[in-house]
C-alpha cells in the first residue's frame, strides 16, 4: 500500500460533555470546568475526542493504519509520550481549528526487538485565529509479546493481582492524598472503561482481557498512557499551585497494569526525554515544599521500584527552560 503524509484540518467544538465526564471520573473535589471556563492542561484530549467509524477499525480496536497514520505492521501500539506548548487559553464549549499531520516515521531496534516511532504534530487555533496549542505525540509500534491464554500472563503463569482485580468492584475515587505533593492512583476495570469512553478510545488493551493477554501478550489490562499523564497534570491543581503552565513534556516508560498500586510523586530528572521506555528519572522526596515556578517540575507515576511508569515535566509561565 502506498502512503503519503497529509495534513488534516477540521473545525471542532471543545465538547463540554467529556470534560464533565473526566471531572466525574477523577472525583477529586475540584469544580468541573463548565462552558466558558478555561480548559485545564491536557483536557483538550477529551474535549476534542471523536469516535472513529466502526468500519474504519483494525483488529486492535484503533482505526486501521494506512490512511492518516502509516501502514505499520507491528501489532503493539503504545502512546509513548510527547510535548505540549500552551500559547493561549482555550475555553470549554469554544471552537477551534485543528491541523494534524504525521511529522516523522522512524524505525529502530530496541531491547524488545523492532519498533517504529510515529510522531504526530497538531496545532490548535482559537476562535480569533490565534495559535493556542502546539503538540507532538509519539506513538510507538512494537512486536507482540509471547501469547498466553486468557487469565494468564505471557509465560502461562497467572498474572500478578489479576484474580483480585477481576473479582473486585470499582476502587472509588482514583486519587487520594498521601502527603504534600504526593498522591496515590488506584485503577480498576470500570475506571479504564470510563476513561476509554470519555476519550473515544477503542483500543482493546484497556478493556478486552482475552485480547490483551492472548494476542498482545500482556499480563493484564493496560492503564492508558494519557490517563497517567492527566493524573500527573492534576497534581499542581490539587495542590493549589496557581502558576500558569507554559509547556508539558510527558513520557510513558513502562506499562502500568490495572489494579497495581501506583503513586504520584516528584521525580528527579536525568537527561533529555527520549522514546526509550527505561532508565532515570528516579523517585524524589515526598512532602517537599511548593515548587519554585522559575524551575521545571518533574512528576512521576511510581510502582514498587525506583523507576517510574510515566513522567511529566512542567515548565511554568515566566520560568526557565528545562
Number of C-alpha atoms within 10 A of each C-alpha: 5 7 12 10 15 13 14 12 14 11 13 17 14 23 21 22 16 22 27 17 18 22 16 16 19 19 16 16 10 12 10 16 18 16 16 12 15 15 20 18 21 17 20 20 17 23 25 18 17 14 12 14 8 11 8 12 15 12 11 19 16 16 21 17 15 15 14 18 19 18 13 17 12 14 15 18 21 18 18 26 25 22 18 22 18 20 17 13 15 25 22 22 20 18 18 24 19 18 16 19 18 21 16 13 17 10 12 10 10 12 8 10 10 13 20 20 21 22 21 19 20 20 19 27 20 19 14 9 10 14 17 19 22 17 18 20 21 25 18 22 21 22 16 16 18 15 20 22 20 20 20 23 22 22 15 16 12 17 17 15 14 20 12 10 19 14 7 12 11 13 14 15 16 18 22 16 16 14 12 13 21 19 22 18 21 19 22 21 23 15 22 20 15 15 23 18 17 22 23 17 19 20 19 19 25 23 20 20 22 19 21 27 26 23 21 23 23 25 29 31 26 21 23 23 21 21 16 24 24 20 19 27 22 19 19 18 14 15 13 10 12 10 16 15 22 18 21 24 20 28 29 29 23 16 18 24 23 25 23 17 15 23 22 28 29 27 25 15 20 10 8 6 17 14 15 14 17 14 12 17 21 18 20 16 12 16 13 13 9 12 13 11 19 14 15 18 20 22 29 31 28 24 15 10 9 14 20 30 23 27 29 26 24 25 23 21 15 13 16 11 11 12
